[in-house]
């Protein structure tokens, strides 16, 4: 995966938006792209795990800082959809992106991207992580697909499962009492796949890092764009192993140098 950090662009109302890019190392044209919006009081770095896994299977992925967050400017809380539009315009300038094959991932506050997706048919996939689902969000068709995955933690403090079920019931046209979690409604072939993925051992904060959620989001995106994935390695496990080695290596180095440093610093009594 090729990573580019610290890039920026301007919105139509003059706000500087900071973003990173994660993409495949291979060349090619007409790549699908996914924009990632973070939650309130955090920043784009929180969503790096999702970005890396999606880039590894062929997506160009752009996590960005909403205005008033991270390295983006302006405290003004309104007009955040303009931040997403600015990132989309940046993607269009690259020349290697299929601008009719876009996806959006919104964590918590980032779910506001639905207000843009409702009218922008270039978005074929929406993945909401610990966020609400607009019951009126457009239903996908074969001509204009929109596959919607809602990732929910059982102990989520911000979003309640009954509310998600109610919105999904409206979306798929069934009674709310008939809505099950971890069950696919519609289909990717018809462009209207919808599902609530529920994990029974997580909360709102861990949604951004949980490897099960990241894997589910990656697989949903692959199916939404019908990607032919060659490398199915799950890099979250590799990164966790590297982190573990670094932690234990640091502890070992500390104890290894403790005695020499104590002899150097402490002067023995005469």
Backbone as JSON, one array per atom type, in Angstrom:
{
  "sequence": "XXXXXXXXXXXXXXXXXXXXXXXXXXXXXXXXXXXXXXXXXXXXXXXXXXXXXXXXXXXXXXXXXXXXXXXXXXXXXXXXXXXXXXXXXXXXXXXXXXXXXXXXXXXXXXXXXXXXXXXXXXXXXXXXXXXXXXXXXXXXXXXXXXXXXXXXXXXXXXXXXXXXXXXXXXXXXXXXXXXXXXXXXXXXXXXXXXXXXXXXXXXXXXXXXXXXXXXXXXXXXXXXXXXXXXXXXXXXXXXXXXXXXXXXXXXXXXXXXXXXXXXXXXXXXX",
  "N": [[0.85, -1.2, 0.0], [0.54, 2.18, -0.86], [1.19, 5.15, 0.85], [0.22, 8.48, 1.46], [0.7, 11.37, 3.23], [-0.64, 14.3, 4.89], [-1.78, 16.01, 2.91], [-3.71, 18.67, 1.37], [-6.71, 20.56, 0.63], [-9.06, 22.98, -0.74], [-12.29, 24.07, 0.26], [-15.45, 25.08, -1.23], [-16.26, 27.25, 0.25], [-13.95, 28.28, 1.26], [-12.52, 26.85, 3.24], [-9.76, 25.1, 4.56], [-9.04, 21.77, 4.01], [-7.66, 18.95, 5.41], [-6.1, 15.92, 4.37], [-5.35, 12.4, 3.95], [-3.92, 9.91, 1.75], [-4.41, 6.59, 0.8], [-3.46, 3.96, -1.19], [-3.39, 1.42, -3.82], [-0.24, -0.05, -4.8], [0.07, -0.7, -7.4], [-0.2, 0.34, -10.84], [-2.73, 1.81, -12.98], [-6.01, 2.51, -14.4], [-9.29, 3.96, -13.84], [-9.92, 3.34, -11.12], [-11.76, 2.32, -8.24], [-12.91, 4.43, -5.57], [-12.84, 5.37, -2.11], [-14.15, 7.49, 0.31], [-13.5, 8.59, 3.6], [-15.09, 9.61, 6.5], [-14.63, 10.92, 9.72], [-15.49, 10.8, 13.31], [-16.98, 13.03, 15.8], [-14.83, 15.3, 17.51], [-12.54, 13.81, 17.07], [-10.12, 12.65, 14.64], [-8.89, 12.17, 11.22], [-6.88, 10.24, 11.46], [-7.79, 8.29, 13.11], [-9.19, 6.5, 11.6], [-7.47, 4.96, 10.16], [-6.98, 2.18, 10.05], [-9.17, 1.08, 8.61], [-8.71, 2.36, 6.16], [-6.21, 1.35, 5.28], [-6.72, -1.42, 4.92], [-8.68, -1.38, 2.92], [-7.32, -0.12, 0.84], [-5.45, -2.06, 0.32], [-6.83, -3.99, -1.07], [-7.44, -2.81, -3.44], [-8.71, -0.27, -3.58], [-8.65, 3.31, -3.87], [-8.2, 5.27, -1.16], [-9.42, 7.83, 0.91], [-9.11, 9.23, 3.84], [-10.19, 12.01, 5.76], [-9.93, 15.2, 7.49], [-12.66, 16.66, 8.99], [-13.89, 20.06, 8.85], [-12.75, 22.18, 11.45], [-11.63, 20.13, 12.85], [-8.8, 18.05, 13.63], [-6.23, 18.72, 11.34], [-7.53, 20.42, 9.7], [-9.05, 23.62, 8.92], [-11.05, 26.24, 10.53], [-13.71, 26.61, 12.77], [-16.36, 26.62, 12.44], [-19.3, 24.79, 12.51], [-21.16, 24.05, 10.57], [-22.12, 23.09, 7.17], [-20.58, 20.82, 6.52], [-20.81, 18.91, 4.54], [-19.72, 20.1, 2.37], [-17.05, 19.71, 2.75], [-16.71, 17.03, 2.1], [-17.39, 17.13, -0.59], [-15.26, 18.66, -1.55], [-13.13, 16.86, -1.26], [-13.97, 14.91, -3.04], [-13.77, 16.34, -5.42], [-11.01, 16.65, -5.54], [-10.25, 14.01, -6.0], [-11.25, 13.7, -8.57], [-9.45, 15.12, -10.06], [-7.22, 13.56, -10.31], [-7.2, 11.67, -12.4], [-7.07, 8.92, -12.56], [-9.21, 7.74, -11.39], [-12.35, 6.15, -11.24], [-14.98, 8.03, -11.4], [-17.59, 7.41, -11.14], [-17.73, 5.38, -9.43], [-17.77, 5.43, -6.49], [-17.39, 5.24, -2.93], [-18.52, 5.71, 0.45], [-17.52, 6.0, 3.79], [-18.73, 6.51, 6.98], [-18.05, 7.4, 10.21], [-19.68, 7.64, 13.25], [-20.28, 10.98, 13.82], [-19.53, 11.36, 11.21], [-21.43, 10.14, 9.66], [-23.03, 11.99, 8.5], [-22.53, 12.24, 5.85], [-24.5, 11.03, 4.43], [-26.36, 12.93, 3.66], [-25.31, 14.02, 1.38], [-24.93, 11.77, -0.24], [-27.53, 11.03, -0.72], [-28.37, 12.48, -2.95], [-26.29, 12.38, -4.75], [-25.43, 10.39, -7.23], [-23.1, 9.12, -7.86], [-22.04, 7.81, -5.77], [-21.9, 4.58, -4.74], [-21.92, 3.0, -2.58], [-22.48, 2.91, 0.87], [-21.18, 2.92, 4.07], [-21.98, 2.86, 7.3], [-20.67, 3.53, 10.44], [-21.25, 3.02, 13.68], [-23.26, 5.0, 13.63], [-26.15, 6.94, 12.61], [-28.95, 5.9, 10.53], [-30.46, 7.29, 7.82], [-33.81, 7.04, 7.26], [-34.95, 7.77, 4.92], [-32.98, 7.61, 3.04], [-31.85, 7.18, -0.25], [-32.97, 4.39, -2.16], [-31.14, 1.8, -3.61], [-30.75, 0.8, -7.08], [-30.47, -1.37, -9.96], [-29.53, 0.24, -11.98], [-28.67, 2.55, -10.65], [-26.98, 1.86, -8.18], [-26.96, 1.49, -4.57], [-25.5, 0.27, -1.97], [-25.91, -0.5, 1.37], [-24.38, -0.69, 4.45], [-24.66, -1.0, 7.88], [-22.73, -0.72, 10.65], [-22.71, -1.84, 13.87], [-22.23, -1.65, 17.38], [-23.0, -3.64, 20.2], [-22.91, -2.45, 22.71], [-22.96, 0.24, 22.17], [-22.77, 3.6, 23.02], [-23.79, 5.83, 21.82], [-25.47, 5.39, 19.61], [-28.49, 3.73, 19.16], [-29.63, 0.4, 18.83], [-32.42, -0.29, 18.3], [-33.3, 2.02, 16.95], [-31.81, 1.95, 14.59], [-32.81, -0.41, 13.49], [-35.45, 0.35, 13.01], [-35.13, 2.29, 11.01], [-33.96, 0.72, 9.0], [-36.03, -1.06, 8.52], [-37.94, 0.59, 7.31], [-36.48, 1.22, 5.06], [-36.18, -1.24, 3.65], [-38.73, -2.06, 3.46], [-40.26, -3.66, 5.31], [-41.84, -4.94, 8.31], [-40.79, -3.6, 11.44], [-40.45, -5.43, 13.47], [-39.67, -7.66, 12.16], [-37.1, -7.33, 11.4], [-33.84, -8.47, 11.33], [-30.55, -8.65, 12.73], [-27.29, -8.89, 11.16], [-28.18, -10.03, 8.83], [-28.69, -10.25, 5.39], [-30.44, -8.01, 3.36], [-32.14, -7.49, 0.31], [-29.9, -7.35, -2.53], [-26.53, -7.49, -3.85], [-26.36, -7.73, -6.56], [-28.73, -6.57, -7.43], [-28.25, -4.06, -6.59], [-29.15, -3.02, -4.2], [-28.42, -3.92, -1.68], [-28.64, -4.33, 1.83], [-27.81, -4.11, 5.28], [-27.56, -4.67, 8.83], [-24.77, -4.96, 10.69], [-24.01, -6.54, 13.58], [-22.08, -6.54, 16.51], [-21.46, -8.26, 19.5], [-19.73, -7.54, 21.51], [-18.55, -5.01, 21.81], [-18.04, -1.39, 21.9], [-18.93, 2.1, 21.34], [-16.52, 3.5, 20.92], [-14.58, 1.54, 20.26], [-15.39, 0.77, 17.78], [-13.96, 1.99, 15.76], [-11.59, 0.63, 15.59], [-11.88, -2.12, 15.82], [-11.15, -5.3, 14.6], [-12.95, -7.08, 13.45], [-15.02, -5.44, 12.57], [-13.65, -3.88, 10.71], [-12.9, -5.83, 8.84], [-15.46, -6.63, 7.98], [-16.41, -4.27, 6.79], [-14.53, -3.99, 4.73], [-15.06, -6.31, 3.17], [-17.7, -5.81, 2.44], [-17.41, -3.57, 0.81], [-15.85, -4.67, -1.25], [-17.7, -6.5, -2.37], [-19.66, -4.7, -3.18], [-18.52, -3.32, -5.29], [-17.75, -5.34, -6.85], [-15.1, -6.36, -6.97], [-12.21, -8.04, -8.18], [-10.32, -9.61, -6.18], [-6.98, -10.2, -5.55], [-4.98, -10.3, -3.56], [-5.76, -11.27, -0.48], [-4.87, -10.88, 2.05], [-5.13, -10.05, 5.45], [-4.36, -7.16, 6.86], [-4.55, -6.01, 9.36], [-4.01, -7.88, 11.35], [-1.28, -8.34, 10.94], [-0.24, -5.81, 11.49], [-0.92, -5.61, 14.18], [0.7, -7.6, 15.26], [3.23, -6.53, 14.73], [3.09, -4.23, 16.35], [2.92, -5.47, 18.85], [5.42, -6.73, 19.0], [7.02, -4.46, 19.02], [6.3, -3.28, 21.46], [7.06, -5.25, 23.39], [9.73, -5.4, 22.7], [10.57, -2.83, 23.37], [10.21, -2.88, 26.16], [12.02, -4.9, 26.83], [14.41, -3.71, 26.01], [14.54, -1.6, 27.8], [14.96, -2.87, 30.33], [17.37, -4.08, 29.73], [19.13, -1.97, 29.49], [19.0, -0.82, 31.95], [20.72, -1.49, 34.17], [23.43, -0.75, 33.25], [22.96, 2.03, 32.89], [22.31, 2.82, 35.47], [24.71, 2.44, 36.78], [26.2, 4.34, 35.51], [24.97, 6.74, 36.19], [24.62, 6.79, 38.98], [26.77, 7.49, 41.69], [29.05, 5.63, 43.52], [29.33, 5.38, 47.14], [32.15, 6.6, 49.02]],
  "CA": [[0.0, 0.0, 0.0], [1.24, 3.47, -0.91], [0.55, 6.1, 1.77], [0.63, 9.88, 1.32], [0.15, 12.08, 4.37], [-0.54, 15.75, 5.0], [-2.24, 16.78, 1.76], [-4.81, 19.57, 1.72], [-7.47, 21.17, -0.45], [-9.94, 24.06, -0.3], [-13.72, 23.92, -0.03], [-16.03, 26.2, -1.97], [-16.38, 28.4, 1.13], [-12.64, 28.75, 1.7], [-11.96, 26.1, 4.36], [-8.7, 24.16, 4.21], [-9.34, 20.42, 4.47], [-6.49, 18.08, 5.41], [-6.45, 14.53, 4.09], [-4.32, 11.43, 3.59], [-4.31, 8.99, 0.67], [-3.9, 5.22, 0.83], [-3.81, 3.41, -2.49], [-2.58, 0.28, -4.25], [1.04, 0.32, -5.41], [-0.02, -0.98, -8.84], [-0.76, 1.39, -11.69], [-4.0, 1.47, -13.61], [-7.02, 3.55, -14.5], [-10.66, 3.62, -13.42], [-9.93, 2.71, -9.8], [-12.81, 2.77, -7.33], [-12.37, 5.22, -4.46], [-13.68, 5.48, -0.92], [-13.89, 8.63, 1.19], [-13.81, 8.22, 4.98], [-15.35, 10.72, 7.42], [-14.48, 10.52, 11.12], [-16.48, 11.25, 14.27], [-16.78, 14.31, 16.48], [-13.72, 15.47, 18.44], [-11.39, 12.98, 16.71], [-9.62, 13.08, 13.34], [-8.75, 11.16, 10.17], [-5.94, 9.18, 11.84], [-8.54, 7.25, 13.83], [-9.77, 5.57, 10.64], [-6.38, 4.44, 9.33], [-7.12, 0.74, 9.87], [-10.08, 0.86, 7.49], [-8.08, 2.84, 4.94], [-5.15, 0.43, 4.86], [-7.3, -2.67, 4.44], [-9.38, -1.12, 1.67], [-6.31, 0.15, -0.19], [-4.75, -3.31, 0.03], [-7.61, -4.79, -2.01], [-7.6, -2.13, -4.73], [-9.37, 1.03, -3.54], [-7.97, 4.55, -3.47], [-8.96, 5.62, 0.04], [-9.07, 9.17, 1.4], [-9.64, 9.73, 5.12], [-9.93, 13.45, 5.83], [-10.37, 15.91, 8.69], [-13.74, 17.63, 8.83], [-13.59, 21.41, 9.32], [-12.74, 22.3, 12.9], [-11.05, 18.93, 13.44], [-7.48, 17.69, 13.12], [-5.42, 19.75, 10.69], [-8.38, 21.3, 8.88], [-9.28, 24.92, 9.53], [-12.41, 26.72, 10.77], [-14.48, 25.98, 13.83], [-17.76, 26.63, 11.99], [-19.73, 23.4, 12.44], [-22.09, 23.78, 9.48], [-21.63, 22.91, 5.8], [-19.55, 19.77, 6.45], [-20.89, 18.17, 3.28], [-18.8, 20.76, 1.43], [-15.74, 19.09, 2.94], [-16.73, 15.79, 1.31], [-17.38, 17.54, -2.0], [-13.9, 19.1, -1.87], [-12.32, 15.64, -1.43], [-14.41, 14.3, -4.29], [-13.18, 17.12, -6.52], [-9.59, 16.3, -5.59], [-10.15, 12.71, -6.65], [-11.53, 13.85, -10.0], [-8.27, 15.72, -10.71], [-6.13, 12.58, -10.42], [-7.2, 11.06, -13.72], [-7.07, 7.45, -12.52], [-10.35, 7.32, -10.57], [-13.67, 6.04, -11.83], [-15.79, 8.93, -10.59], [-18.92, 6.82, -10.96], [-17.56, 4.21, -8.56], [-17.32, 5.98, -5.21], [-18.01, 4.78, -1.7], [-18.31, 6.61, 1.59], [-17.61, 5.43, 5.13], [-18.93, 7.56, 7.97], [-18.03, 6.95, 11.61], [-20.34, 8.55, 14.2], [-20.66, 12.23, 13.17], [-19.26, 11.24, 9.78], [-22.62, 9.66, 8.97], [-23.7, 13.1, 7.8], [-22.33, 12.09, 4.41], [-25.76, 10.57, 3.81], [-27.07, 14.06, 3.07], [-24.76, 14.17, 0.03], [-25.16, 10.53, -0.97], [-28.94, 10.99, -1.1], [-28.58, 13.08, -4.27], [-25.13, 12.16, -5.61], [-25.53, 9.0, -7.67], [-21.77, 8.54, -8.08], [-21.75, 6.98, -4.6], [-22.56, 3.28, -4.89], [-21.79, 2.23, -1.35], [-22.39, 3.66, 2.11], [-20.94, 2.11, 5.25], [-22.11, 3.67, 8.5], [-20.04, 2.88, 11.59], [-21.69, 3.69, 14.9], [-23.95, 6.23, 13.24], [-27.57, 6.77, 12.31], [-29.34, 5.62, 9.15], [-31.62, 8.06, 7.37], [-34.81, 6.12, 6.71], [-35.3, 8.23, 3.58], [-31.83, 7.5, 2.14], [-32.31, 6.58, -1.51], [-32.84, 2.95, -2.35], [-30.38, 1.51, -4.82], [-31.32, 0.01, -8.17], [-29.43, -1.9, -10.83], [-28.98, 1.37, -12.74], [-28.0, 3.44, -9.7], [-26.91, 1.08, -6.93], [-26.48, 2.03, -3.3], [-25.47, -0.81, -0.98], [-25.78, 0.16, 2.68], [-24.03, -1.51, 5.6], [-24.58, -0.28, 9.15], [-21.94, -1.47, 11.62], [-23.23, -1.44, 15.17], [-21.76, -2.35, 18.57], [-24.1, -3.88, 21.13], [-22.81, -1.52, 23.84], [-22.76, 1.59, 21.66], [-23.37, 4.6, 23.89], [-24.31, 6.96, 21.05], [-26.5, 4.97, 18.66], [-29.25, 2.61, 19.7], [-30.0, -0.6, 17.83], [-33.82, -0.19, 17.86], [-33.45, 3.1, 15.98], [-31.28, 1.45, 13.32], [-33.76, -1.39, 12.96], [-36.61, 1.08, 12.51], [-34.77, 2.91, 9.73], [-33.76, -0.33, 8.01], [-37.36, -1.59, 8.18], [-38.5, 1.53, 6.33], [-35.67, 1.14, 3.84], [-36.4, -2.47, 2.9], [-40.16, -2.27, 3.31], [-40.81, -4.72, 6.14], [-42.16, -4.52, 9.66], [-39.59, -3.51, 12.25], [-40.33, -6.65, 14.27], [-39.11, -8.71, 11.31], [-35.71, -6.98, 11.06], [-32.79, -9.2, 12.04], [-29.18, -8.2, 12.5], [-26.4, -9.83, 10.46], [-28.95, -10.67, 7.76], [-28.66, -9.44, 4.17], [-31.69, -7.69, 2.69], [-31.8, -7.08, -1.04], [-28.74, -8.07, -3.07], [-25.54, -6.67, -4.54], [-26.69, -7.79, -7.98], [-29.79, -5.6, -7.67], [-27.77, -2.73, -6.18], [-29.9, -2.54, -3.04], [-28.06, -4.71, -0.5], [-28.7, -3.58, 3.09], [-27.62, -4.99, 6.43], [-27.0, -4.19, 10.09], [-23.82, -5.91, 11.26], [-23.97, -6.31, 15.03], [-21.1, -7.26, 17.31], [-21.98, -8.27, 20.87], [-18.66, -7.35, 22.5], [-17.84, -3.78, 21.48], [-18.76, -0.16, 22.21], [-18.85, 3.13, 20.3], [-15.14, 3.88, 20.65], [-13.82, 0.47, 19.62], [-15.85, 0.6, 16.39], [-12.96, 2.52, 14.83], [-10.4, -0.22, 15.55], [-12.2, -3.53, 15.92], [-10.78, -5.96, 13.35], [-14.14, -7.68, 12.84], [-15.72, -4.37, 11.86], [-12.83, -3.5, 9.54], [-13.04, -6.91, 7.86], [-16.81, -6.6, 7.43], [-16.47, -3.11, 5.9], [-13.73, -4.31, 3.53], [-15.76, -7.29, 2.35], [-18.89, -5.16, 1.88], [-16.95, -2.72, -0.3], [-15.45, -5.57, -2.34], [-18.91, -7.0, -3.01], [-20.4, -3.58, -3.78], [-17.89, -2.94, -6.55], [-17.44, -6.59, -7.55], [-13.66, -6.39, -7.22], [-11.52, -9.31, -8.26], [-9.23, -9.4, -5.23], [-5.92, -11.22, -5.61], [-4.36, -10.35, -2.24], [-6.77, -11.21, 0.56], [-4.21, -10.8, 3.35], [-5.76, -9.09, 6.36], [-3.18, -6.52, 7.41], [-4.74, -5.64, 10.76], [-3.3, -8.87, 12.17], [0.16, -8.1, 10.79], [0.07, -4.57, 12.22], [-1.02, -5.91, 15.61], [1.9, -8.36, 15.61], [4.35, -5.58, 14.74], [2.94, -3.42, 17.55], [3.24, -6.31, 20.0], [6.87, -6.89, 19.01], [7.61, -3.18, 19.41], [6.06, -3.08, 22.89], [7.93, -6.15, 24.15], [11.11, -5.0, 22.42], [10.86, -1.64, 24.18], [10.34, -3.3, 27.56], [13.28, -5.63, 26.95], [15.52, -2.75, 25.89], [14.57, -0.84, 29.05], [15.61, -3.66, 31.37], [18.74, -4.34, 29.3], [19.97, -0.78, 29.71], [18.79, -0.3, 33.3], [21.91, -1.63, 35.02], [24.51, 0.14, 32.8], [22.62, 3.43, 33.13], [22.37, 3.08, 36.91], [26.12, 2.56, 37.12], [26.7, 5.58, 34.94], [24.35, 7.89, 36.84], [24.82, 6.76, 40.42], [28.17, 7.46, 42.14], [29.13, 4.86, 44.77], [29.89, 6.07, 48.3], [33.55, 6.31, 49.32]],
  "C": [[0.88, 1.25, 0.0], [0.47, 4.47, -0.05], [1.11, 7.5, 1.54], [-0.08, 10.69, 2.39], [0.25, 13.6, 4.19], [-0.92, 16.54, 3.77], [-3.41, 17.66, 2.18], [-5.47, 20.12, 0.47], [-8.38, 22.23, 0.14], [-11.39, 23.74, -0.66], [-14.22, 25.15, -0.78], [-16.21, 27.44, -1.1], [-15.06, 28.75, 1.84], [-12.02, 28.04, 2.89], [-10.87, 25.15, 3.85], [-8.99, 22.8, 4.85], [-8.09, 19.55, 4.31], [-6.91, 16.64, 5.15], [-5.2, 13.69, 3.81], [-4.83, 10.55, 2.46], [-3.63, 7.65, 0.89], [-4.37, 4.55, -0.45], [-2.94, 2.21, -2.84], [-1.27, 0.76, -4.88], [1.01, 0.09, -6.92], [-0.62, 0.19, -9.59], [-2.09, 0.92, -12.28], [-4.95, 2.64, -13.61], [-8.35, 3.04, -13.96], [-10.7, 2.86, -12.09], [-11.14, 3.19, -9.0], [-12.18, 3.51, -6.15], [-13.37, 5.29, -3.32], [-13.21, 6.65, -0.06], [-14.33, 8.25, 2.59], [-13.94, 9.47, 5.86], [-15.36, 10.25, 8.86], [-15.6, 11.07, 12.01], [-16.12, 12.57, 14.92], [-15.62, 14.22, 17.46], [-12.58, 14.47, 18.25], [-10.9, 13.46, 15.34], [-9.43, 11.89, 12.4], [-7.85, 10.0, 10.57], [-6.66, 8.02, 12.52], [-9.04, 6.17, 12.88], [-8.72, 4.91, 9.74], [-6.51, 2.95, 9.07], [-8.03, 0.4, 8.71], [-9.41, 1.24, 6.17], [-7.03, 1.87, 4.4], [-5.73, -0.86, 4.27], [-8.0, -2.49, 3.1], [-8.39, -0.85, 0.53], [-5.62, -1.14, -0.62], [-5.51, -4.18, -0.97], [-7.97, -4.02, -3.28], [-8.27, -0.78, -4.74], [-8.35, 2.16, -3.32], [-8.81, 5.12, -2.33], [-8.46, 6.95, 0.6], [-9.78, 9.46, 2.72], [-9.27, 11.2, 5.26], [-10.4, 14.01, 7.16], [-11.52, 16.85, 8.34], [-13.28, 19.0, 9.34], [-13.71, 21.49, 10.85], [-12.17, 21.09, 13.61], [-9.65, 18.69, 12.84], [-6.72, 18.87, 12.56], [-6.22, 20.63, 9.75], [-8.69, 22.58, 9.65], [-10.76, 25.13, 9.82], [-13.16, 25.91, 11.81], [-15.95, 25.86, 13.45], [-18.27, 25.2, 11.77], [-20.6, 23.05, 11.23], [-21.36, 23.52, 8.16], [-20.55, 21.84, 5.67], [-19.65, 18.93, 5.18], [-20.0, 18.81, 2.22], [-17.39, 20.2, 1.55], [-15.63, 17.81, 2.12], [-16.66, 16.11, -0.18], [-15.99, 17.96, -2.43], [-12.98, 17.9, -2.08], [-12.69, 14.95, -2.74], [-13.81, 15.03, -5.49], [-11.69, 16.85, -6.66], [-9.39, 14.96, -6.29], [-10.35, 12.83, -8.17], [-10.34, 14.42, -10.77], [-7.15, 14.71, -10.95], [-6.05, 11.95, -11.81], [-7.23, 9.55, -13.73], [-8.25, 6.88, -11.74], [-11.61, 7.22, -11.42], [-14.63, 6.84, -10.96], [-17.25, 8.51, -10.49], [-18.87, 5.57, -10.11], [-16.97, 4.67, -7.23], [-18.07, 5.34, -4.05], [-17.73, 5.77, -0.59], [-18.47, 5.82, 2.88], [-17.72, 6.57, 6.12], [-18.98, 6.98, 9.36], [-18.67, 8.03, 12.48], [-20.82, 9.81, 13.48], [-20.5, 12.15, 11.66], [-20.41, 10.69, 8.98], [-23.38, 10.74, 8.24], [-23.48, 13.07, 6.29], [-23.55, 11.6, 3.69], [-26.51, 11.71, 3.13], [-26.57, 14.34, 1.65], [-25.09, 12.95, -0.83], [-26.6, 10.43, -1.47], [-29.15, 11.48, -2.54], [-27.44, 12.82, -5.25], [-25.06, 10.69, -5.99], [-24.18, 8.36, -7.97], [-21.35, 7.67, -6.91], [-22.58, 5.71, -4.69], [-22.6, 2.48, -3.6], [-21.71, 3.19, -0.16], [-22.23, 2.7, 3.27], [-20.97, 3.04, 6.46], [-21.58, 2.92, 9.71], [-20.44, 3.64, 12.85], [-22.38, 5.0, 14.61], [-25.41, 5.91, 12.9], [-27.77, 6.41, 10.83], [-30.57, 6.44, 8.82], [-32.62, 7.1, 6.72], [-35.19, 6.5, 5.28], [-34.13, 8.16, 2.6], [-32.23, 6.7, 0.91], [-32.04, 5.07, -1.55], [-32.12, 2.69, -3.66], [-31.16, 0.69, -5.82], [-30.17, -0.55, -8.99], [-28.75, -0.77, -11.61], [-28.18, 2.3, -11.85], [-27.92, 2.77, -8.33], [-26.49, 1.92, -5.73], [-26.62, 0.92, -2.25], [-25.1, -0.22, 0.37], [-25.5, -0.87, 3.78], [-23.94, -0.62, 6.83], [-23.88, -1.18, 10.16], [-22.26, -0.95, 13.02], [-22.63, -2.29, 16.29], [-22.92, -2.49, 19.56], [-24.11, -2.86, 22.27], [-22.5, -0.09, 23.38], [-23.51, 2.6, 22.52], [-24.07, 5.72, 23.12], [-25.48, 6.59, 20.15], [-27.18, 3.72, 19.19], [-29.75, 1.69, 18.59], [-31.46, -0.5, 17.4], [-34.04, 0.91, 16.82], [-32.93, 2.68, 14.6], [-32.25, 0.47, 12.68], [-34.99, -0.7, 12.36], [-36.32, 1.69, 11.15], [-34.58, 1.86, 8.64], [-35.09, -0.94, 7.57], [-38.03, -0.72, 7.13], [-37.79, 1.38, 4.99], [-36.02, -0.09, 2.98], [-37.87, -2.86, 2.81], [-40.73, -3.45, 4.07], [-41.15, -4.16, 7.51], [-40.91, -4.56, 10.53], [-39.38, -4.76, 13.1], [-39.7, -7.79, 13.48], [-37.64, -8.44, 10.95], [-34.75, -7.76, 11.95], [-31.43, -8.57, 11.77], [-28.39, -9.3, 11.8], [-27.15, -10.64, 9.39], [-28.99, -9.72, 6.56], [-30.06, -9.27, 3.61], [-31.35, -7.11, 1.32], [-30.6, -7.88, -1.53], [-27.79, -7.08, -3.74], [-25.83, -6.64, -6.05], [-27.77, -6.77, -8.35], [-29.39, -4.18, -7.26], [-28.47, -2.17, -4.95], [-29.62, -3.35, -1.78], [-28.06, -3.82, 0.74], [-28.54, -4.55, 4.24], [-27.16, -4.19, 7.65], [-26.06, -5.28, 10.6], [-23.66, -5.58, 12.73], [-22.9, -7.17, 15.68], [-21.52, -7.15, 18.78], [-20.91, -8.03, 21.93], [-17.86, -6.08, 22.24], [-18.68, -2.58, 21.91], [-18.48, 0.88, 21.12], [-17.4, 3.46, 19.93], [-14.39, 2.8, 19.88], [-14.27, 0.19, 18.19], [-14.79, 1.02, 15.39], [-11.76, 1.6, 14.67], [-10.7, -1.71, 15.48], [-11.96, -4.24, 14.58], [-11.96, -6.63, 12.68], [-14.91, -6.65, 12.04], [-14.96, -3.97, 10.59], [-12.95, -4.56, 8.45], [-14.41, -6.87, 7.19], [-16.97, -5.44, 6.44], [-15.71, -3.38, 4.61], [-14.49, -5.25, 2.61], [-17.02, -6.7, 1.71], [-18.51, -4.29, 0.67], [-16.54, -3.57, -1.5], [-16.68, -6.07, -3.1], [-19.69, -5.9, -3.72], [-19.84, -3.21, -5.15], [-17.41, -4.15, -7.35], [-15.96, -6.64, -7.94], [-13.15, -7.81, -7.28], [-10.25, -9.19, -7.43], [-8.25, -10.55, -5.3], [-5.31, -11.42, -4.23], [-5.43, -10.18, -1.17], [-6.16, -11.23, 1.96], [-4.89, -9.73, 4.19], [-4.66, -8.43, 7.18], [-3.33, -6.05, 8.85], [-3.98, -6.59, 11.67], [-1.8, -8.65, 12.12], [0.57, -6.87, 11.57], [0.02, -4.79, 13.72], [0.21, -6.67, 16.09], [3.12, -7.44, 15.69], [4.3, -4.7, 16.0], [3.33, -4.2, 18.8], [4.76, -6.5, 20.12], [7.57, -5.6, 19.45], [7.46, -2.94, 20.91], [7.01, -3.95, 23.72], [9.4, -5.84, 23.92], [11.52, -3.79, 23.24], [11.05, -1.98, 25.64], [11.67, -4.01, 27.78], [14.49, -4.7, 26.91], [15.67, -1.93, 27.18], [15.33, -1.6, 30.14], [17.08, -3.97, 31.02], [19.68, -3.18, 29.62], [19.87, -0.24, 31.13], [20.05, -0.34, 34.16], [23.07, -0.75, 34.54], [24.23, 1.62, 33.07], [22.7, 3.76, 34.62], [23.81, 3.23, 37.37], [26.7, 3.87, 36.63], [26.22, 6.8, 35.71], [24.68, 7.95, 38.33], [26.29, 6.64, 40.77], [28.24, 6.69, 43.44], [29.77, 5.67, 45.9], [31.35, 5.67, 48.52], [33.63, 5.4, 50.55]]
}
